[in-house]
Amino acid sequence: MSRELSALVCALVFCASLVAQDAHQEPEPQVTIRKRVDLVLVDILLTDAKGNTLRGLQAKDFEILDEKIPQEIHHFSQDEIPLAIALVVDVSGSMEPGMERLRQGLIHALPTLKPEDKVALFSFNEQAMQRLALTREFGQIARTIGGFYARGETNINDAVYEAAEYLRQAAPLARRIIILVTDAFPTFQGDKPVQEALLGSEAALFAIRVPFWLGDKYFSREELEQLVSAGYRTNLSAMHLVDQLAAESGGLVVDVKKPERIEPAVERMIQILKKRYTLGYYPNPGGTPGSIRGIEVQIRNQQIDEILPGAFPVYRNRYRVPPLETPKPPR
């Protein structure tokens, strides 16, 4: 009995030591991959025309070209690098009916993000306003949106610009995302260089485009284009601004046909972001600092078309070469 008791005591002491070691163990570091300033990161979403996506791919399934020259992939992951999301909400007068549905969608969708992901909140009508800095307090985001009062005109250009500039400065090591919630009907023409801001921040624009509400009626996209063609409020090129910015930056536009579909659209958008692949490469040969270079991504796995017919990659198609690192003086 003494031997059995002694063995039992030793076992308990051993288990206790493991618990103590685990309690004092340092937390695992977050994913950090920018070993050199010239590492180019490209987020890729593989989707089809219906918005279906594909997971489970490997680095060998992709080929990436920089100025038509194939590159060696040095980093490959899926939803590992932290996200920094700027949620940009249209609070112009035509958005009033959808605010509560948007708030409910965020209550369910935001908690599904990774623990290290953060969200900032902006609102805009004629002018853009930052409401909350990057935060994990998702309940505060929902409460703030609950207090929005929709009124005024729609200045999409400057709102996206402000969000991109904020992300560039506030989240240099994260994957930067702008989620724009709007009816995409600009009635106020901003003049800030939004395309340059998106390029410089490397932020991808994803948009939830809701129906346009005027008076007591919702207008479809086709009806709006007819109104614009007849001279109503804006022009067709301005109407297509959101589509253009999303395509250039590697994002998507999700169209919501009915206001009651806003809530599931928000949840779907968050899931789309979690399904993007991140590829990293060091350009060979590299470009002149400050120059703009083109990116092309090709799919090398022929079986993908059998699994997801008509699949195509969505990604940003250009980047600005960063400045050379200045050597730090020895201490």
C-alpha positions as CSV (number, residue, x, y, z in Angstrom):
1,M,0.0,0.0,0.0
2,S,2.9,2.4,0.8
3,R,4.3,1.9,-2.6
4,E,1.0,2.5,-4.3
5,L,0.4,5.6,-2.1
6,S,3.9,6.9,-3.0
7,A,3.3,6.3,-6.7
8,L,0.0,8.2,-6.4
9,V,1.6,11.1,-4.7
10,C,4.3,11.3,-7.3
11,A,1.7,11.2,-10.1
12,L,-0.2,14.1,-8.4
13,V,2.9,16.1,-8.0
14,F,3.8,15.6,-11.7
15,C,0.4,16.7,-12.9
16,A,0.5,19.7,-10.6
17,S,3.8,20.7,-12.1
18,L,2.4,20.4,-15.6
19,V,-0.5,22.7,-14.6
20,A,1.9,25.2,-13.1
21,Q,4.1,25.2,-16.3
22,D,1.0,25.7,-18.5
23,A,-0.3,28.5,-16.3
24,H,3.1,30.4,-16.6
25,Q,3.5,29.6,-20.3
26,E,3.8,32.6,-22.5
27,P,0.9,33.1,-24.9
28,E,1.5,32.2,-28.5
29,P,2.6,35.2,-30.6
30,Q,0.3,36.5,-33.3
31,V,1.1,35.7,-36.9
32,T,3.8,38.1,-38.1
33,I,5.2,37.7,-41.5
34,R,6.7,41.0,-42.7
35,K,10.3,40.0,-42.4
36,R,11.3,42.5,-45.1
37,V,9.7,45.7,-46.2
38,D,9.5,44.4,-49.8
39,L,7.3,41.4,-49.0
40,V,4.2,41.8,-51.1
41,L,1.0,40.3,-49.7
42,V,-1.9,39.4,-52.0
43,D,-5.3,38.3,-50.6
44,I,-7.1,36.0,-53.0
45,L,-10.7,34.9,-52.9
46,L,-11.7,32.0,-55.2
47,T,-15.4,32.4,-56.1
48,D,-17.9,32.0,-58.9
49,A,-20.5,34.3,-60.3
50,K,-23.0,33.2,-57.6
51,G,-20.7,34.1,-54.8
52,N,-19.8,30.5,-53.8
53,T,-16.3,30.2,-52.5
54,L,-13.7,27.4,-52.2
55,R,-11.5,26.5,-49.2
56,G,-8.8,23.9,-48.7
57,L,-6.3,25.0,-51.5
58,Q,-2.6,25.0,-51.2
59,A,0.2,27.3,-52.4
60,K,0.9,25.0,-55.3
61,D,-2.6,25.7,-56.6
62,F,-1.7,29.3,-57.4
63,E,0.8,31.0,-59.6
64,I,1.5,34.7,-59.0
65,L,3.1,37.0,-61.6
66,D,4.6,40.4,-60.9
67,E,4.8,42.4,-64.2
68,K,4.3,39.1,-66.1
69,I,7.3,37.5,-64.2
70,P,6.4,34.3,-62.2
71,Q,7.3,34.7,-58.5
72,E,8.2,32.3,-55.7
73,I,5.6,32.1,-53.0
74,H,7.2,32.6,-49.6
75,H,4.1,32.8,-47.5
76,F,0.7,31.0,-47.8
77,S,-2.1,31.0,-45.3
78,Q,-5.9,31.3,-44.9
79,D,-7.4,33.7,-42.4
80,E,-4.4,33.6,-40.1
81,I,-3.1,37.2,-40.3
82,P,-5.2,39.6,-38.2
83,L,-7.9,41.6,-39.9
84,A,-8.3,45.4,-39.5
85,I,-11.8,46.3,-40.7
86,A,-13.1,49.8,-41.3
87,L,-16.9,49.5,-41.3
88,V,-18.2,52.5,-43.2
89,V,-21.9,53.1,-42.9
90,D,-24.0,55.4,-45.2
91,V,-26.2,57.5,-43.0
92,S,-27.7,59.6,-45.8
93,G,-31.5,60.0,-45.9
94,S,-32.2,57.1,-48.2
95,M,-30.6,54.6,-45.7
96,E,-33.0,55.1,-42.8
97,P,-35.1,51.9,-43.2
98,G,-32.1,49.5,-43.2
99,M,-30.3,50.7,-40.0
100,E,-31.9,48.3,-37.5
101,R,-31.4,45.3,-39.8
102,L,-27.7,46.3,-40.2
103,R,-27.3,46.5,-36.5
104,Q,-28.8,43.1,-36.0
105,G,-26.6,41.6,-38.6
106,L,-23.5,42.9,-37.0
107,I,-24.5,41.6,-33.6
108,H,-24.5,38.1,-35.0
109,A,-21.6,38.4,-37.5
110,L,-18.8,40.3,-35.7
111,P,-18.3,37.8,-32.8
112,T,-17.3,35.2,-35.4
113,L,-14.1,37.1,-36.2
114,K,-10.8,35.9,-34.8
115,P,-9.8,37.1,-31.3
116,E,-7.1,39.3,-32.8
117,D,-9.4,40.9,-35.5
118,K,-10.5,44.5,-34.8
119,V,-13.2,46.8,-36.3
120,A,-13.3,50.6,-36.6
121,L,-16.6,52.4,-37.3
122,F,-17.2,55.3,-39.7
123,S,-20.4,57.0,-40.8
124,F,-20.9,59.4,-43.7
125,N,-23.4,61.5,-45.5
126,E,-21.9,64.7,-47.1
127,Q,-19.0,64.2,-44.8
128,A,-17.2,61.2,-43.3
129,M,-16.8,60.9,-39.5
130,Q,-14.8,58.3,-37.5
131,R,-17.1,57.1,-34.7
132,L,-14.9,54.4,-33.1
133,A,-11.2,53.5,-33.5
134,L,-10.2,49.8,-34.0
135,T,-11.7,47.8,-31.3
136,R,-12.9,44.4,-30.1
137,E,-15.9,46.0,-28.3
138,F,-18.4,44.8,-30.9
139,G,-21.4,45.6,-28.7
140,Q,-20.3,49.2,-28.7
141,I,-20.3,49.2,-32.4
142,A,-23.9,47.9,-32.5
143,R,-25.0,50.4,-29.9
144,T,-23.4,53.3,-31.8
145,I,-25.1,52.3,-35.1
146,G,-28.4,52.1,-33.1
147,G,-28.0,55.8,-32.4
148,F,-27.5,56.8,-36.1
149,Y,-29.9,59.3,-37.6
150,A,-30.1,59.1,-41.4
151,R,-30.2,62.4,-43.2
152,G,-28.4,64.4,-45.9
153,E,-26.5,63.6,-49.1
154,T,-24.2,60.7,-50.0
155,N,-20.4,61.3,-50.4
156,I,-19.0,57.8,-51.0
157,N,-15.7,59.0,-52.5
158,D,-14.5,60.9,-49.4
159,A,-15.8,58.2,-47.0
160,V,-13.7,55.5,-48.6
161,Y,-10.7,57.8,-48.7
162,E,-10.9,58.6,-45.0
163,A,-11.3,54.9,-44.1
164,A,-8.3,53.9,-46.3
165,E,-6.0,56.5,-44.8
166,Y,-7.0,55.6,-41.3
167,L,-6.2,51.9,-41.9
168,R,-2.9,52.7,-43.5
169,Q,-1.7,54.5,-40.4
170,A,-3.5,52.5,-37.7
171,A,-3.0,48.9,-38.9
172,P,0.3,48.6,-40.8
173,L,0.7,44.8,-40.1
174,A,-2.9,43.6,-40.5
175,R,-4.9,42.7,-43.6
176,R,-6.8,45.9,-44.2
177,I,-10.5,45.7,-45.2
178,I,-13.1,48.3,-45.8
179,I,-16.7,47.1,-45.5
180,L,-19.0,49.8,-47.1
181,V,-22.7,49.6,-46.4
182,T,-24.5,51.9,-48.8
183,D,-27.1,52.2,-51.5
184,A,-24.2,53.2,-53.8
185,F,-26.1,56.2,-55.1
186,P,-23.7,59.2,-54.7
187,T,-25.6,62.6,-54.6
188,F,-22.5,64.6,-53.4
189,Q,-19.3,64.5,-55.4
190,G,-16.2,64.3,-53.2
191,D,-12.8,65.3,-54.5
192,K,-10.3,63.4,-52.5
193,P,-8.0,60.9,-54.3
194,V,-9.7,57.8,-53.2
195,Q,-8.0,55.4,-55.7
196,E,-4.6,56.6,-54.6
197,A,-5.6,56.1,-51.0
198,L,-6.8,52.5,-51.6
199,L,-3.6,51.7,-53.5
200,G,-1.4,53.2,-50.8
201,S,-3.2,51.5,-47.9
202,E,-3.5,48.1,-49.7
203,A,-7.0,48.0,-48.3
204,A,-9.6,45.9,-50.1
205,L,-13.1,47.4,-50.5
206,F,-16.0,45.1,-49.9
207,A,-19.5,46.6,-50.2
208,I,-23.0,45.6,-49.2
209,R,-25.2,47.5,-51.7
210,V,-28.7,48.0,-50.4
211,P,-31.9,49.2,-52.2
212,F,-32.3,52.9,-52.7
213,W,-35.2,54.3,-50.7
214,L,-36.9,57.5,-51.7
215,G,-40.2,58.7,-50.2
216,D,-42.1,55.5,-49.7
217,K,-40.6,53.3,-52.4
218,Y,-37.5,51.2,-52.9
219,F,-35.8,51.5,-56.3
220,S,-34.0,48.6,-58.0
221,R,-30.6,49.2,-59.6
222,E,-32.2,49.1,-63.1
223,E,-34.8,51.7,-62.0
224,L,-32.0,53.9,-60.6
225,E,-30.1,53.8,-63.9
226,Q,-33.2,54.9,-65.8
227,L,-33.6,57.8,-63.4
228,V,-29.9,58.8,-63.8
229,S,-30.2,58.5,-67.6
230,A,-33.1,61.0,-67.4
231,G,-30.9,63.4,-65.4
232,Y,-31.6,62.6,-61.8
233,R,-29.0,63.8,-59.2
234,T,-25.9,62.1,-60.4
235,N,-24.3,60.3,-63.4
236,L,-23.7,56.7,-64.4
237,S,-20.0,56.8,-63.9
238,A,-20.5,58.0,-60.3
239,M,-23.0,55.2,-59.7
240,H,-20.4,52.6,-60.8
241,L,-17.7,54.0,-58.4
242,V,-18.2,51.3,-55.8
243,D,-17.9,48.5,-58.4
244,Q,-14.7,50.1,-59.8
245,L,-13.0,50.5,-56.4
246,A,-13.9,47.0,-55.4
247,A,-12.5,45.5,-58.6
248,E,-9.3,47.5,-58.4
249,S,-8.6,46.7,-54.7
250,G,-9.5,43.0,-54.8
251,G,-12.9,43.2,-53.1
252,L,-16.5,42.3,-53.9
253,V,-19.9,44.0,-54.1
254,V,-22.8,42.0,-52.6
255,D,-26.1,43.3,-53.8
256,V,-29.1,43.1,-51.5
257,K,-32.3,43.1,-53.4
258,K,-34.7,43.5,-50.4
259,P,-34.1,45.3,-47.1
260,E,-34.9,42.2,-45.1
261,R,-31.9,40.6,-46.6
262,I,-29.4,43.0,-45.1
263,E,-28.9,41.0,-42.0
264,P,-27.9,37.7,-43.7
265,A,-25.8,39.8,-46.2
266,V,-23.7,41.1,-43.3
267,E,-23.1,37.6,-41.9
268,R,-22.2,36.4,-45.4
269,M,-19.7,39.2,-45.9
270,I,-17.8,38.3,-42.7
271,Q,-17.7,34.7,-43.8
272,I,-16.3,35.7,-47.2
273,L,-13.5,37.6,-45.5
274,K,-12.5,34.5,-43.6
275,K,-12.2,32.4,-46.8
276,R,-9.5,34.5,-48.5
277,Y,-6.1,33.1,-49.0
278,T,-3.0,35.2,-48.4
279,L,0.1,34.8,-50.6
280,G,3.4,36.6,-50.0
281,Y,6.3,37.0,-52.3
282,Y,9.5,39.1,-52.7
283,P,9.4,40.6,-56.2
284,N,12.2,39.4,-58.5
285,P,13.3,41.7,-59.9
286,G,12.0,44.4,-57.6
287,G,10.7,47.7,-58.9
288,T,11.8,51.3,-58.3
289,P,10.4,52.6,-55.0
290,G,7.2,54.5,-55.5
291,S,6.5,52.9,-58.9
292,I,3.3,50.9,-59.5
293,R,3.5,47.3,-60.6
294,G,0.9,44.9,-61.9
295,I,-0.1,41.6,-60.3
296,E,-1.7,38.6,-61.9
297,V,-2.8,35.4,-60.2
298,Q,-3.5,32.2,-62.1
299,I,-5.0,29.0,-60.9
300,R,-2.8,25.9,-61.5
301,N,-5.2,23.2,-60.3
302,Q,-7.3,22.0,-63.2
303,Q,-9.6,20.1,-60.8
304,I,-10.9,23.3,-59.3
305,D,-13.2,23.9,-62.2
306,E,-14.8,20.5,-61.6
307,I,-15.4,21.3,-57.9
308,L,-16.5,24.9,-58.5
309,P,-17.4,25.5,-62.2
310,G,-16.6,28.9,-63.4
311,A,-14.4,29.8,-60.4
312,F,-12.1,32.8,-60.8
313,P,-9.7,34.6,-58.4
314,V,-10.5,38.0,-56.9
315,Y,-7.4,40.0,-55.9
316,R,-5.8,43.4,-56.1
317,N,-4.2,43.8,-59.5
318,R,-1.5,46.3,-58.6
319,Y,0.7,47.7,-55.8
320,R,3.0,50.6,-55.1
321,V,6.6,49.6,-54.5
322,P,7.5,50.6,-50.9
323,P,10.5,52.9,-50.1
324,L,13.8,51.2,-49.3
325,E,14.5,50.6,-45.6
326,T,16.9,53.1,-44.1
327,P,19.6,51.3,-42.1
328,K,19.4,52.1,-38.4
329,P,22.6,53.6,-37.0
330,P,24.5,51.3,-34.5
331,R,24.0,52.0,-30.9
